[in-house]
Amino acid sequence: MSPEIIGGIGILCMIVLVLVRVPVALAMLGVGLVGFGIVTSPSGALQMLKDVPVDVLAKYDFSAIPLFVLMGVFAAHSGMAGKLFDATRTIFGGVRGSLGIAGIGSSGIFASISGSSLATASTMTRVALPEMEKYGYQPGFACGILAAGGTLGIMIPPSIALLVYAILTQQSVGDMFIAGFMPGMLGMVMYSITVMIMVRWKPHLAPRGEKTSWKDKIISLTGLIPFSFIFVIIIAGIFFGLFTPTEGAAVGAFVSWAYAVFKGMRFAGLKQSLVETLALSAVIFFMLLGAEALGYFISVSRMSFTLATWIGGLAVSPLIVLICILVMYFVLGLFMDALAMLVITIPVVFPIILALGYDPIWFGVIAVLTVELGLITPPMGMNIFVIKAMAPHIKLADMFKGVAPFIVSDLIRLVILIAFPVISLGLLSK
């Protein structure tokens, strides 16, 4: 039996495990470990089991995740994230689905300083979900809104995924961040439009928000000041080379802590924040550990390499090859962590993209957007499972049903970005 066939059987086994409600992280870890042992050797699998936790937990890039989560927890406990949500809710007051639009807008703004989709989803779920349930939002739809809003963190700078792509392809990190800005803003607008369409089509999903005056809208803008201040510090520091994006996460966490202390947080609040950060980070890193193990299995099975090589050898137009590559990313994104998928496939796919004459910066944006779909698409949908960990009373099936319209919105956005590269490249000085 060829390694590729073993890889395909392994993926099917993982889907079955997820369907019978085995935790996704455990399913990925188990399939990755057993599959790796079958393709290589049992001793190789044991060595992988020994090495993978160290690789994941000690990886410098991943150290930004708990720092961003800590920053989000401080923002929630200090009232910063709450003020952000209240400000956006007031700005969109009177519109049906205003809380949903506020959740999207707040997620986009928070993502601009966090760089992490998982951190954005977890923080805004903690702040917005109780309010949305209180005002009568259908729970699955509310979770779908917040899961989709969380994906904005993978595109809006500073984005960890864009950073990894830039490192792998030796592109300018600054150019990648600039290229991701407009597609990220477009995603925020299209998600908001999706909310408005859904609540008009199915009014039971969300009630009409309370009307607010223009005076209230202007006053509410003060709630954006703390985030704007942190955003300027992080982005300016990164672009002027004062610190790396990971160090920027530490700076953001420190500034958020200082703001929380200024707002009256004491030792008990600090202890609670650290406990929450450790708990959520453990969930996230367990999923990353499982994704890493599965990534090793898919790598040795040569599934991604075989697929990429086959696509590159097709005697068709460059556009068709590009579409096939994006379909490959979409399929792999259903089962793999975004960073693991980029690390495994970019070295193989990138030469094909250059040979076809496509702009590497532009391709990075649409590739990351395609990877982003995996964060909200079953069976993996890491954003959904992070929210599920925080809202266990809501059915997983309802969450995936609620996020479905936003998957359609992302597919439309992907088509727009492919048809109009200027959206990504327009802000770059060539």
C-alpha positions in Angstrom: 0.0 0.0 0.0 1.4 3.4 -1.0 2.0 6.1 1.5 -0.5 8.3 -0.3 -3.3 5.7 0.2 -2.4 5.3 3.8 -2.6 9.1 4.2 -6.1 9.1 2.6 -7.3 6.3 4.9 -5.9 8.2 7.9 -7.9 11.3 7.0 -11.1 9.2 6.6 -10.4 7.7 10.1 -10.0 11.1 11.6 -13.3 12.2 10.1 -15.0 9.2 11.6 -13.4 9.9 15.0 -14.7 13.5 14.9 -18.2 12.3 13.9 -18.3 10.0 16.9 -17.4 13.0 19.1 -13.8 12.2 19.9 -12.1 15.5 20.7 -10.6 17.0 17.6 -7.2 17.4 19.1 -7.1 13.8 20.3 -8.3 12.6 16.9 -5.6 14.5 15.1 -2.9 13.3 17.5 -4.0 9.7 17.4 -4.3 9.5 13.6 -1.1 11.4 13.2 0.8 9.1 15.6 -0.6 5.8 14.3 -0.3 6.9 10.6 3.3 8.1 11.1 4.2 4.7 12.7 2.6 2.8 9.8 4.4 4.8 7.1 7.8 5.0 8.8 8.2 2.7 11.9 6.8 2.3 15.4 10.1 3.6 16.8 9.8 6.6 14.6 6.2 7.3 15.9 7.5 7.1 19.5 10.3 9.5 18.6 7.7 11.9 17.0 5.6 11.6 20.2 8.6 12.7 22.1 9.6 15.5 19.8 6.3 17.1 18.8 5.3 18.5 22.2 8.7 20.1 22.6 8.5 21.5 19.0 5.1 23.0 19.6 5.5 24.3 23.1 9.0 25.7 22.5 8.3 27.2 19.1 9.1 31.0 19.2 6.3 32.0 16.8 3.7 30.1 18.9 4.8 32.0 22.0 2.8 34.9 20.8 -0.5 33.0 21.2 -0.6 32.9 25.0 0.6 36.6 25.1 -2.2 37.6 22.8 -4.7 35.6 24.8 -3.4 37.2 28.0 -3.8 40.6 26.3 -7.4 39.7 25.5 -8.1 38.5 29.0 -6.7 41.7 30.5 -8.8 43.7 27.9 -11.9 41.8 29.0 -11.3 42.2 32.8 -10.3 45.8 32.5 -13.5 46.6 30.6 -11.5 47.6 27.5 -13.1 44.9 25.2 -16.5 45.6 26.7 -16.1 49.3 25.9 -15.1 48.4 22.4 -18.2 46.2 21.9 -20.4 48.9 23.5 -19.0 51.5 21.2 -19.6 49.5 18.0 -23.0 48.5 19.2 -23.9 52.2 19.7 -22.5 53.1 16.3 -24.8 50.6 14.6 -27.7 51.1 17.0 -31.2 50.9 15.4 -30.1 48.4 12.7 -31.5 44.9 12.8 -28.7 42.6 13.8 -26.7 45.5 15.3 -25.2 43.3 18.0 -24.0 40.9 15.3 -22.5 43.8 13.3 -20.9 45.1 16.5 -19.4 41.7 17.1 -17.9 41.7 13.6 -16.5 45.2 13.9 -15.1 44.6 17.4 -13.5 41.4 16.2 -11.9 43.2 13.3 -10.5 46.0 15.6 -9.3 43.5 18.2 -7.7 41.4 15.5 -5.7 44.4 14.4 -3.8 44.3 17.6 -3.8 40.6 18.4 -2.8 39.0 15.1 -4.4 35.8 16.3 -7.7 34.4 15.1 -8.1 32.1 18.1 -7.3 34.9 20.5 -9.8 37.2 18.8 -12.6 34.5 18.8 -12.0 33.6 22.4 -11.9 37.2 23.7 -14.9 38.5 21.7 -16.9 35.4 22.6 -16.3 36.1 26.3 -17.5 39.7 25.8 -20.2 39.6 23.2 -21.9 36.1 23.4 -23.6 36.7 26.8 -25.1 40.0 25.5 -26.2 38.5 22.2 -28.0 35.6 24.0 -29.5 38.1 26.5 -31.1 40.1 23.7 -32.6 37.0 21.9 -30.0 36.1 19.3 -30.3 32.5 18.0 -27.3 30.9 19.8 -25.8 29.1 16.8 -26.0 32.2 14.7 -24.4 34.3 17.4 -21.5 31.8 17.6 -21.2 31.7 13.8 -20.8 35.5 13.8 -18.1 35.5 16.4 -16.3 32.5 14.8 -16.3 34.3 11.4 -15.2 37.6 13.1 -12.3 35.8 14.7 -10.9 34.8 11.3 -10.2 38.4 10.6 -7.2 38.0 12.8 -5.4 35.9 10.2 -5.5 38.7 7.6 -5.5 42.1 9.4 -2.0 43.0 10.4 -0.1 42.1 12.4 -1.0 38.6 11.2 0.9 35.6 12.3 0.0 33.6 9.2 1.2 36.4 6.9 4.4 36.6 8.9 5.0 32.9 8.5 4.4 33.1 4.8 6.7 36.0 4.4 9.5 34.1 6.3 9.0 31.0 4.2 9.0 32.8 0.9 11.6 35.5 1.8 9.1 38.3 1.1 9.0 41.6 3.0 7.0 41.3 6.2 5.9 44.9 5.9 4.7 44.4 2.4 2.7 41.3 3.4 1.1 43.2 6.3 0.2 46.2 4.0 -1.2 43.8 1.3 -3.4 42.1 3.9 -5.0 45.3 5.2 -7.6 46.0 2.5 -8.7 42.3 2.1 -9.1 42.3 5.9 -11.2 45.4 5.8 -13.2 44.0 2.9 -13.9 40.8 5.0 -15.2 43.0 7.9 -17.6 44.8 5.5 -18.8 41.6 3.8 -19.3 39.8 7.1 -21.5 42.8 8.3 -23.5 42.7 5.0 -23.9 39.0 5.5 -25.4 39.6 9.0 -27.8 42.2 7.6 -28.9 39.9 4.8 -29.5 36.9 7.1 -31.5 38.8 9.7 -33.7 40.3 7.0 -34.2 36.9 5.4 -34.8 35.1 8.8 -35.9 37.7 11.3 -36.0 35.2 14.1 -32.2 35.0 14.1 -31.8 38.5 15.7 -33.9 41.4 16.9 -33.6 45.0 15.9 -31.2 46.9 18.1 -32.0 50.0 20.1 -31.9 53.3 18.2 -29.1 55.7 19.2 -28.7 59.4 18.4 -25.8 60.9 16.5 -24.6 62.4 19.7 -24.4 59.0 21.4 -22.6 57.6 18.3 -19.9 60.3 18.5 -19.5 60.0 22.3 -19.1 56.2 21.9 -16.0 56.7 19.8 -14.1 57.2 23.0 -14.4 53.5 23.6 -12.1 52.9 20.7 -9.2 55.0 22.1 -7.5 52.3 24.3 -7.4 49.9 21.3 -6.3 52.6 19.0 -3.4 53.4 21.4 -2.3 49.8 21.6 -2.6 49.4 17.8 -0.4 52.4 17.2 2.3 51.1 19.6 2.3 47.6 18.2 2.2 48.5 14.5 4.7 51.4 14.8 7.1 49.3 16.9 7.0 46.5 14.3 7.4 48.7 11.2 10.2 50.8 12.7 12.0 47.6 13.8 11.8 48.3 17.6 10.5 44.8 18.2 9.3 41.6 16.4 5.6 40.7 16.1 6.0 38.2 19.0 7.7 40.8 21.1 4.9 43.2 20.1 2.5 40.7 21.7 4.4 41.0 24.9 4.3 44.8 24.7 0.5 44.7 24.0 0.0 42.4 27.0 2.0 44.7 29.2 0.1 47.8 28.1 -3.3 46.0 28.5 -2.1 45.0 32.0 -1.2 48.5 32.9 -4.6 49.8 31.6 -6.3 47.1 33.7 -4.3 48.1 36.8 -5.2 51.8 36.1 -8.9 50.7 36.0 -8.6 49.1 39.4 -7.6 45.4 38.8 -5.9 44.0 41.8 -4.0 40.7 42.6 -7.2 38.6 42.6 -8.0 39.9 39.1 -4.5 39.2 38.0 -4.6 35.7 39.3 -8.0 35.0 37.6 -6.6 36.4 34.3 -3.6 34.2 34.5 -5.7 31.1 35.3 -8.0 31.9 32.3 -5.1 32.4 30.0 -3.5 29.1 31.1 -6.7 27.2 30.6 -7.5 28.6 27.2 -3.9 28.4 26.0 -3.8 24.7 27.1 -6.8 24.0 24.8 -5.3 25.9 21.9 -1.9 24.3 22.3 -3.4 20.8 22.6 -5.1 21.4 19.2 -1.8 22.8 17.8 0.0 19.7 19.1 -2.5 17.4 17.4 -2.3 19.4 14.2 1.5 19.2 14.2 1.4 15.4 14.6 -1.2 15.1 11.8 1.0 17.4 9.7 4.0 15.1 10.2 1.8 12.2 9.0 0.5 14.0 6.0 4.1 15.1 5.2 5.6 11.5 5.3 2.6 10.2 3.4 3.5 12.7 0.7 -0.2 13.6 0.1 0.4 17.3 -0.2 3.6 16.9 -2.3 1.9 14.5 -4.7 -1.1 16.7 -5.1 0.9 19.9 -5.6 3.2 18.1 -8.1 0.2 16.8 -10.0 -1.4 20.2 -10.1 1.8 21.8 -11.3 2.1 19.3 -14.2 -1.4 20.0 -15.6 -1.4 21.2 -19.2 -3.9 24.0 -18.6 -4.1 27.7 -18.2 -2.3 29.4 -15.2 -5.7 30.4 -13.7 -6.9 26.8 -13.7 -3.7 25.7 -11.9 -4.2 28.5 -9.4 -7.7 27.4 -8.7 -6.5 23.8 -8.2 -3.9 25.0 -5.7 -6.5 26.9 -3.8 -8.9 23.9 -3.8 -6.0 21.9 -2.4 -5.5 24.4 0.4 -9.2 24.4 1.1 -9.3 20.6 1.4 -6.2 20.4 3.5 -7.5 23.3 5.7 -10.4 21.1 6.7 -8.0 18.8 8.6 -4.8 20.8 9.3 -3.7 23.8 11.3 -3.1 26.8 9.1 0.5 27.3 10.1 1.3 23.6 9.7 -0.3 23.6 6.3 1.7 26.7 5.2 5.0 25.2 6.4 4.4 21.9 4.6 3.1 23.1 1.3 4.6 26.5 0.6 8.1 25.2 -0.3 6.4 23.0 -2.9 3.7 25.3 -4.2 5.7 28.6 -4.2 8.0 27.7 -7.2 4.9 26.8 -9.2 3.4 30.2 -8.5 6.6 32.0 -9.5 6.8 29.9 -12.7 3.2 30.9 -13.6 4.1 34.5 -13.2 1.9 35.4 -10.3 2.8 38.1 -7.8 4.1 36.3 -4.6 2.6 39.0 -2.3 -0.8 38.7 -3.9 -0.7 34.9 -3.8 0.2 35.0 -0.1 -2.9 37.0 0.6 -5.3 34.7 -1.3 -3.5 31.6 0.1 -3.9 32.8 3.7 -7.6 33.7 3.0 -8.2 30.2 1.7 -6.4 28.7 4.7 -8.7 31.0 6.9 -11.7 29.1 5.6 -10.4 26.0 7.5 -10.8 27.9 10.8 -14.6 27.9 10.4 -15.3 24.9 8.2 -16.1 21.4 9.5 -14.8 19.0 10.6 -11.8 20.9 12.1 -13.0 24.5 12.4 -10.6 25.5 15.2 -12.4 28.8 15.9 -15.7 26.9 16.4 -14.1 24.5 18.8 -12.5 27.3 20.8 -16.0 28.9 21.1 -17.5 25.5 22.0 -15.0 25.3 24.9 -16.3 28.6 26.2 -20.0 27.9 25.4 -20.6 24.1 26.0 -24.3 24.6 26.3 -24.6 25.4 22.6 -24.7 22.4 20.2 -21.7 22.1 17.8 -24.1 21.4 14.9 -25.9 24.7 15.5 -22.6 26.6 15.5 -21.5 25.1 12.1 -25.0 25.9 10.8 -24.7 29.5 12.0 -21.3 30.0 10.4 -22.3 28.6 7.0 -23.4 32.0 5.5 -20.0 33.5 6.4 -18.2 30.6 4.5 -20.2 31.7 1.4 -19.1 35.3 2.1 -15.5 34.3 2.2 -15.7 32.3 -1.0 -17.2 35.4 -2.7 -14.4 37.6 -1.2 -11.8 35.1 -2.6 -13.2 35.4 -6.1 -13.1 39.2 -5.8 -9.5 39.2 -4.7 -8.5 36.9 -7.5 -10.3 39.0 -10.1 -9.0 42.3 -8.7 -5.4 42.0 -7.5 -5.2 45.8 -7.0 -7.2 45.3 -3.7 -4.2 43.6 -2.2 -1.4 45.4 -4.1 -2.9 48.9 -4.4 -1.3 50.2 -1.2 2.2 48.9 -2.0 4.7 51.3 -3.5 6.2 49.5 -6.5 
